[in-house]
């Protein structure tokens, strides 16, 4: 079959690889679409280093075309979205409900072959059947949405909160949609990219700007969310949290990123600084939200690129052009 392969740091190619074979409790999915993510760039750039080569792609959905001998939950022909998370279920973190912090954490498309291919194999437990009205080629959005749902679980946001989001890419826009639906009094957004801010305005952001100083909230925001991973944005965001407010590190920064905090202010103003890592008990809920229309795929997916052009799609993503880019085998 044809697949994208990150062969080494800085090099991605499209080539032929062996067809996957399901184990007893696995299924083979014919991929309808696979989304690109910042994690793919981190792998390509060597900032996150699984064993290479690897077939990337942890955001995907498709049709079941093969099942293992012990699979009864899905059948050939079912349309499914795939949770990429792979846990050991044995370590301290798994046993205390923090599976996303598993000591042996792994993921389809990160540590094992993923969905940037014609076919992918996945445990049946990771497959969520899609309702008939959901277009499978749009359902690659469910995995990033599940990360956003996890972020809101961490925030434990209250009704009437004023929210500031840094970054109006796919993840920032998803956080915007969830903030609107969790009773935020206002949701403001900051981005240096005018085209992306225009999409935020299309989706109903309360206010938007290239700099928070342009927004009218001198007392700060109850919830500040970084969806960029950029050091300058994170540093600025930490200063914008109101008293008794919360800062969520949601964007993926590289290992070398450093910012400065003010311990006295954190103590004196009871500011919470927290993070949200990937998916935790949120994939099925994201699939249900997606089925209700919480996201408009035609707004979120800006480009559908043939698998043959995977390296070009990665380059476009790295340049920040467009919103969600999906590859289509």
C-alpha positions as CSV (number, residue, x, y, z in Angstrom):
1,X,0.0,0.0,0.0
2,X,1.0,3.6,-0.3
3,X,1.9,5.6,2.8
4,X,3.7,8.7,4.0
5,X,6.9,7.9,5.9
6,X,9.0,10.1,8.1
7,X,12.3,8.4,7.3
8,X,14.7,10.6,9.3
9,X,14.8,14.0,10.9
10,X,13.7,16.5,8.2
11,X,12.8,14.0,5.6
12,X,9.3,12.7,4.7
13,X,8.5,10.7,1.6
14,X,5.5,8.8,0.1
15,X,6.4,5.2,-0.7
16,X,5.1,1.6,-0.8
17,X,4.9,-0.3,2.5
18,X,3.4,-3.7,3.4
19,X,-0.3,-3.9,3.9
20,X,-1.3,-4.1,7.6
21,X,-2.6,-7.4,9.1
22,X,-4.9,-7.2,12.1
23,X,-4.2,-9.1,15.3
24,X,-7.0,-10.9,17.1
25,X,-8.5,-7.8,18.7
26,X,-7.6,-5.3,15.9
27,X,-9.2,-4.0,12.8
28,X,-7.9,-2.6,9.5
29,X,-9.3,0.8,8.5
30,X,-9.3,2.1,4.9
31,X,-8.4,5.7,5.7
32,X,-10.8,8.3,4.4
33,X,-8.8,11.3,5.6
34,X,-5.9,12.0,8.0
35,X,-5.3,15.4,9.6
36,X,-1.9,17.0,10.0
37,X,-1.0,18.2,13.5
38,X,1.9,20.0,15.3
39,X,3.0,16.7,16.6
40,X,3.8,15.6,13.1
41,X,6.1,18.6,12.7
42,X,7.8,17.9,16.0
43,X,8.5,14.3,14.8
44,X,9.8,15.6,11.5
45,X,12.0,18.2,13.1
46,X,13.4,15.8,15.7
47,X,11.9,17.7,18.7
48,X,9.8,14.7,19.6
49,X,11.7,11.6,18.8
50,X,10.0,8.2,18.3
51,X,11.8,5.5,16.6
52,X,12.2,6.3,12.9
53,X,11.1,5.6,10.3
54,X,7.4,5.9,11.2
55,X,4.2,6.2,9.2
56,X,2.7,9.4,10.9
57,X,-1.0,10.3,11.3
58,X,-2.9,10.2,14.6
59,X,-6.0,12.0,13.4
60,X,-7.9,9.7,11.1
61,X,-11.2,8.0,10.2
62,X,-12.3,5.6,7.6
63,X,-14.1,2.3,6.8
64,X,-13.4,-1.0,8.4
65,X,-12.2,-3.4,5.8
66,X,-10.7,-6.2,7.9
67,X,-11.3,-7.6,11.4
68,X,-9.3,-9.8,13.7
69,X,-10.6,-13.2,14.7
70,X,-11.9,-12.0,18.1
71,X,-13.5,-8.8,17.0
72,X,-17.3,-8.6,17.4
73,X,-17.9,-4.9,18.2
74,X,-17.5,-3.6,14.6
75,X,-18.0,-5.2,11.2
76,X,-16.5,-4.8,7.7
77,X,-18.2,-1.7,6.2
78,X,-18.6,0.2,9.4
79,X,-17.4,3.8,9.4
80,X,-15.2,4.6,12.4
81,X,-13.0,7.3,13.9
82,X,-9.9,6.1,15.7
83,X,-8.6,7.2,19.1
84,X,-4.8,6.9,18.7
85,X,-4.0,6.6,22.4
86,X,-2.2,3.4,23.5
87,X,-1.8,2.8,27.2
88,X,-0.3,0.1,29.3
89,X,-3.1,0.1,31.9
90,X,-0.5,-1.2,34.5
91,X,1.6,1.8,35.6
92,X,0.8,4.1,38.5
93,X,-0.8,6.7,36.3
94,X,-3.0,4.3,34.4
95,X,-4.1,2.8,37.6
96,X,-5.0,6.2,39.1
97,X,-7.0,7.3,36.0
98,X,-4.3,9.4,34.4
99,X,-3.8,7.2,31.3
100,X,-2.6,10.1,29.2
101,X,0.4,10.3,31.5
102,X,1.1,6.6,31.1
103,X,4.8,5.7,31.8
104,X,4.7,3.6,28.6
105,X,2.6,6.0,26.6
106,X,2.3,5.3,22.9
107,X,0.1,6.4,20.1
108,X,-1.0,5.3,16.6
109,X,0.8,7.6,14.2
110,X,3.4,8.6,16.8
111,X,5.1,5.4,18.0
112,X,3.3,2.9,15.7
113,X,2.2,3.2,12.1
114,X,-0.6,5.7,11.6
115,X,-3.2,7.0,9.3
116,X,-1.2,8.8,6.7
117,X,-1.6,5.8,4.5
118,X,-4.2,3.9,2.5
119,X,-4.8,1.5,5.4
120,X,-4.1,1.6,9.1
121,X,-4.5,-1.0,11.9
122,X,-6.0,-0.2,15.3
123,X,-7.3,-2.0,18.4
124,X,-11.0,-2.4,18.1
125,X,-11.3,-0.7,21.6
126,X,-10.0,2.5,19.9
127,X,-12.6,2.6,17.2
128,X,-15.7,4.7,17.6
129,X,-18.6,3.9,15.1
130,X,-19.9,7.0,13.3
131,X,-23.5,7.8,12.7
132,X,-24.7,7.6,9.1
133,X,-25.1,11.4,8.8
134,X,-21.4,12.1,9.7
135,X,-19.1,12.3,6.6
136,X,-16.2,10.0,7.3
137,X,-13.8,12.3,5.4
138,X,-14.6,15.0,8.0
139,X,-14.2,12.8,11.0
140,X,-10.4,13.3,11.2
141,X,-11.5,16.4,13.2
142,X,-12.7,14.2,16.1
143,X,-9.2,13.5,17.5
144,X,-8.2,17.2,17.9
145,X,-11.6,18.0,19.2
146,X,-11.1,15.3,21.9
147,X,-7.9,17.1,22.9
148,X,-9.9,20.3,23.3
149,X,-12.6,18.6,25.3
150,X,-9.8,17.3,27.6
151,X,-8.6,20.9,27.9
152,X,-12.0,22.0,29.1
153,X,-12.1,19.2,31.6
154,X,-8.9,20.5,33.1
155,X,-10.2,24.1,33.1
156,X,-13.3,23.2,35.0
157,X,-14.7,26.5,33.7
158,X,-17.6,28.2,35.3
159,X,-20.5,30.0,33.8
160,X,-19.9,33.6,32.9
161,X,-16.1,33.4,32.6
162,X,-14.2,35.9,30.4
163,X,-11.9,33.9,28.2
164,X,-8.8,34.9,26.2
165,X,-7.3,32.5,23.6
166,X,-3.9,32.9,22.0
167,X,-3.8,31.4,18.5
168,X,-6.7,31.1,16.1
169,X,-5.4,28.0,14.3
170,X,-7.5,24.8,14.5
171,X,-7.0,24.1,18.2
172,X,-7.7,27.7,19.2
173,X,-10.8,27.8,17.1
174,X,-12.0,24.5,18.7
175,X,-11.4,26.0,22.1
176,X,-13.5,29.0,21.0
177,X,-16.4,26.8,20.0
178,X,-16.3,24.9,23.3
179,X,-16.0,28.2,25.3
180,X,-19.1,29.5,23.6
181,X,-21.0,26.3,24.6
182,X,-19.8,26.2,28.2
183,X,-21.3,29.5,29.1
184,X,-18.5,32.0,28.6
185,X,-19.5,35.6,29.0
186,X,-17.0,36.6,26.4
187,X,-14.3,34.9,24.3
188,X,-11.5,37.1,22.9
189,X,-8.7,35.9,20.6
190,X,-5.2,37.0,19.8
191,X,-3.3,36.1,16.7
192,X,-0.7,37.7,14.4
193,X,-2.3,36.1,11.3
194,X,-5.1,38.3,10.0
195,X,-6.7,35.5,7.9
196,X,-7.0,33.3,10.9
197,X,-8.5,36.1,13.0
198,X,-11.1,36.5,10.2
199,X,-12.1,32.9,10.7
200,X,-12.4,33.5,14.4
201,X,-14.7,36.4,13.7
202,X,-16.7,34.2,11.3
203,X,-17.2,31.8,14.2
204,X,-18.5,34.5,16.6
205,X,-15.5,35.5,18.7
206,X,-16.4,38.5,21.0
207,X,-13.3,40.5,20.1
208,X,-10.0,39.8,18.3
209,X,-6.7,41.6,17.9
210,X,-3.0,41.1,17.1
211,X,-2.2,42.4,20.6
212,X,-4.2,42.0,23.8
213,X,-3.6,45.7,24.6
214,X,-6.1,46.4,21.9
215,X,-8.8,44.5,23.8
216,X,-10.8,46.3,26.5
217,X,-10.1,44.2,29.6
218,X,-7.5,45.9,31.8
219,X,-8.4,43.7,34.8
220,X,-7.5,40.6,32.8
221,X,-9.3,37.4,31.9
222,X,-10.7,34.6,34.1
223,X,-9.4,32.0,31.7
224,X,-6.3,32.4,29.5
225,X,-5.6,29.6,27.0
226,X,-2.4,29.3,25.0
227,X,-3.0,27.4,21.8
228,X,0.3,28.4,20.2
229,X,3.2,26.8,22.1
230,X,5.0,30.1,21.3
231,X,7.2,31.4,24.2
232,X,6.3,35.1,23.6
233,X,2.6,34.3,23.6
234,X,2.8,32.1,26.7
235,X,4.8,34.8,28.5
236,X,2.3,37.5,27.6
237,X,-0.7,35.3,28.5
238,X,0.6,34.6,32.0
239,X,0.5,38.3,32.6
240,X,-3.1,38.6,31.4
241,X,-4.7,36.3,34.0
242,X,-7.1,38.0,36.4
243,X,-7.1,37.4,40.1
244,X,-8.3,33.9,40.9
245,X,-8.0,33.1,37.2
246,X,-6.5,30.1,35.4
247,X,-3.9,29.9,32.7
248,X,-4.0,26.7,30.5
249,X,-1.0,25.6,28.5
250,X,-2.8,23.9,25.7
251,X,-0.4,24.5,22.8
252,X,2.6,22.2,22.3
253,X,5.8,24.0,22.9
254,X,9.2,22.5,22.0
255,X,11.4,21.2,24.8
256,X,13.6,24.3,24.9
257,X,10.8,26.8,25.5
258,X,11.2,28.7,28.7
259,X,9.1,31.5,30.3
260,X,9.3,33.4,33.6
261,X,6.6,33.3,36.3
262,X,6.0,35.6,39.3
263,X,5.6,33.3,42.3
264,X,4.4,36.1,44.6
265,X,1.6,37.1,42.2
266,X,0.6,33.5,41.8
267,X,0.4,33.2,45.6
268,X,-1.1,36.6,46.3
269,X,-3.7,36.5,43.5
270,X,-4.5,32.8,43.7
271,X,-3.7,32.2,40.0
272,X,-3.8,28.6,38.7
273,X,-1.3,27.5,36.0
274,X,-2.1,24.1,34.5
275,X,-1.6,22.0,31.4
276,X,-3.6,19.6,29.2
277,X,-1.9,16.6,27.6
278,X,-3.7,15.0,24.6
279,X,-6.7,12.8,25.2
280,X,-8.2,11.4,28.4
281,X,-11.7,9.9,28.6
282,X,-12.7,12.5,26.0
283,X,-12.7,10.8,22.6
284,X,-16.2,9.3,22.7
285,X,-17.6,12.6,24.0
286,X,-15.9,14.5,21.2
287,X,-17.4,12.1,18.6
288,X,-20.8,12.7,20.1
289,X,-20.3,16.5,20.0
290,X,-19.0,16.3,16.4
291,X,-22.1,14.3,15.4
292,X,-24.3,17.1,16.9
293,X,-22.6,19.7,14.7
294,X,-20.4,21.5,17.3
295,X,-17.9,22.1,14.5
296,X,-18.5,23.1,10.8
297,X,-16.0,20.9,8.9
298,X,-16.3,23.3,5.9
299,X,-14.9,26.1,8.1
300,X,-12.3,24.0,9.9
301,X,-10.8,22.0,7.0
302,X,-9.2,24.5,4.7
303,X,-7.3,22.0,2.5
304,X,-7.8,18.4,1.4
305,X,-4.5,17.2,-0.1
306,X,-3.8,13.9,-1.9
307,X,-1.6,11.5,0.0
308,X,1.0,11.8,-2.8
309,X,1.6,15.4,-1.7
310,X,2.1,14.7,2.0
311,X,5.6,16.4,2.1
312,X,4.1,19.5,0.5
313,X,1.2,19.5,3.0
314,X,3.6,19.3,5.9
315,X,5.5,22.3,4.5
316,X,2.3,24.3,4.1
317,X,1.3,23.4,7.6
318,X,4.7,24.5,8.9
319,X,4.3,27.9,7.2
320,X,0.9,28.4,8.9
321,X,-1.1,28.6,5.7
322,X,-4.7,27.5,6.0
323,X,-6.4,25.9,9.0
324,X,-6.8,22.1,9.3
325,X,-5.1,20.3,6.5
326,X,-6.1,16.7,5.8
327,X,-4.5,14.2,3.5
328,X,-6.8,12.0,1.5
329,X,-5.4,8.6,0.3
